[in-house]
């Protein structure tokens, strides 16, 4: 179930990022990297929700590499499809990012379920 609190999106109680204009922004670490596909996923439900809200880009703050990767959200629909944690996931490789750059630090963008919106 998708919930939205302020700009934050939760999918079945898990933080799925926040909306910022035409961007869905999400922090990821090595546990979220699909090694088999060399990339990242977005669940079908979050994808559908974000598209309905006018989101065009998926921005990933990838902690281990200190990278910011920006993908066209629409490209995920053409990626690999897998069932993971009971949900359909769309996965595309890091190489499909339309923009990628390293930064010296990443500001945490994570929020646990139940936390208030400042």
WOLINHU-V78541 format. One record per pair of residues at least 12 apart in sequence whose C-alpha atoms are under 10 Angstrom apart, sorted by the first residue. I is the first residue (numbers start at 0). J is the second residue. If there is no record, write none. Layout:
i & j
I & J
I & J
This chain:
i & j
0 & 12
0 & 13
0 & 44
0 & 45
1 & 13
1 & 15
1 & 44
1 & 45
1 & 48
2 & 14
2 & 15
2 & 45
2 & 48
3 & 15
3 & 16
3 & 17
3 & 18
3 & 48
4 & 17
4 & 112
4 & 113
4 & 114
4 & 115
4 & 116
5 & 17
5 & 18
5 & 115
5 & 116
5 & 117
6 & 18
6 & 19
6 & 20
6 & 23
6 & 116
7 & 19
7 & 23
7 & 24
7 & 25
7 & 108
7 & 109
7 & 110
7 & 112
7 & 116
8 & 23
8 & 24
8 & 25
8 & 45
8 & 48
8 & 49
8 & 110
8 & 112
9 & 45
9 & 110
9 & 111
9 & 112
10 & 42
10 & 44
10 & 45
10 & 112
11 & 112
12 & 111
12 & 112
12 & 113
13 & 110
13 & 111
13 & 112
14 & 26
14 & 108
14 & 109
14 & 110
14 & 111
14 & 112
15 & 27
15 & 41
15 & 42
15 & 45
15 & 109
15 & 110
16 & 45
16 & 57
16 & 58
16 & 59
16 & 108
16 & 109
16 & 110
17 & 49
17 & 58
17 & 108
17 & 109
17 & 110
18 & 49
18 & 52
18 & 53
18 & 54
18 & 57
19 & 54
19 & 56
19 & 58
20 & 52
20 & 53
20 & 54
20 & 55
20 & 56
21 & 49
21 & 50
21 & 52
21 & 53
21 & 54
21 & 55
21 & 56
21 & 57
21 & 72
22 & 49
22 & 52
22 & 53
22 & 54
22 & 55
22 & 56
22 & 57
22 & 58
22 & 59
22 & 69
22 & 70
22 & 71
22 & 72
23 & 45
23 & 46
23 & 49
23 & 50
23 & 52
23 & 53
23 & 54
23 & 55
23 & 56
23 & 57
23 & 58
23 & 59
23 & 69
23 & 70
23 & 72
24 & 56
24 & 57
24 & 58
24 & 59
24 & 60
24 & 67
24 & 68
24 & 69
24 & 108
25 & 57
25 & 58
25 & 59
25 & 60
25 & 61
25 & 67
25 & 107
25 & 108
25 & 109
26 & 58
26 & 59
26 & 60
26 & 61
26 & 62
26 & 67
26 & 105
26 & 106
26 & 107
26 & 108
26 & 109
27 & 39
27 & 59
27 & 60
27 & 61
27 & 62
27 & 63
27 & 67
27 & 108
27 & 109
28 & 59
28 & 60
28 & 61
28 & 62
28 & 63
28 & 64
28 & 65
29 & 61
29 & 62
29 & 63
29 & 64
31 & 61
32 & 61
32 & 90
32 & 92
32 & 93
33 & 90
33 & 91
33 & 92
33 & 93
34 & 92
35 & 92
36 & 78
36 & 79
36 & 90
36 & 91
36 & 92
36 & 93
37 & 90
37 & 91
37 & 92
37 & 93
37 & 94
38 & 78
38 & 79
38 & 90
38 & 91
38 & 92
38 & 93
38 & 94
38 & 95
38 & 96
39 & 59
39 & 61
39 & 75
39 & 78
39 & 88
39 & 89
39 & 90
39 & 91
39 & 92
39 & 93
40 & 75
40 & 78
40 & 79
40 & 80
40 & 81
40 & 83
40 & 87
40 & 88
40 & 89
40 & 90
40 & 91
40 & 92
41 & 57
41 & 72
41 & 75
41 & 76
41 & 80
41 & 86
41 & 87
41 & 88
41 & 89
41 & 90
41 & 91
42 & 75
42 & 80
42 & 81
42 & 82
42 & 83
42 & 84
42 & 86
42 & 87
42 & 88
42 & 89
42 & 90
43 & 75
43 & 76
43 & 80
43 & 86
43 & 87
43 & 88
43 & 89
44 & 86
44 & 87
44 & 88
45 & 88
46 & 72
46 & 73
46 & 75
46 & 76
46 & 88
46 & 89
47 & 76
49 & 72
50 & 72
50 & 73
54 & 71
54 & 72
54 & 73
55 & 70
55 & 71
55 & 72
55 & 73
55 & 74
56 & 69
56 & 70
56 & 71
56 & 72
56 & 73
56 & 74
56 & 96
56 & 97
57 & 69
57 & 70
57 & 71
57 & 72
57 & 73
57 & 74
57 & 75
57 & 96
58 & 70
58 & 71
58 & 72
58 & 96
58 & 98
58 & 99
59 & 96
59 & 99
60 & 101
60 & 102
60 & 105
60 & 106
60 & 107
60 & 108
61 & 101
61 & 105
62 & 102
62 & 104
62 & 105
62 & 106
62 & 107
64 & 100
64 & 101
64 & 102
65 & 100
65 & 101
65 & 102
65 & 103
65 & 104
65 & 105
66 & 99
66 & 100
66 & 101
66 & 102
66 & 103
66 & 104
66 & 105
67 & 96
67 & 98
67 & 99
67 & 100
67 & 101
67 & 102
67 & 105
68 & 93
68 & 94
68 & 95
68 & 96
68 & 97
68 & 98
68 & 99
68 & 100
68 & 101
69 & 93
69 & 95
69 & 96
69 & 97
69 & 98
69 & 99
69 & 100
70 & 91
70 & 92
70 & 93
70 & 94
70 & 95
70 & 96
70 & 97
70 & 98
70 & 99
71 & 95
71 & 96
71 & 97
71 & 98
74 & 89
74 & 90
74 & 91
74 & 95
74 & 96
75 & 88
75 & 89
75 & 90
75 & 91
75 & 92
75 & 95
76 & 88
76 & 89
76 & 90
76 & 91
77 & 89
77 & 90
77 & 91
78 & 90
78 & 91
78 & 92
78 & 95
79 & 91
79 & 92
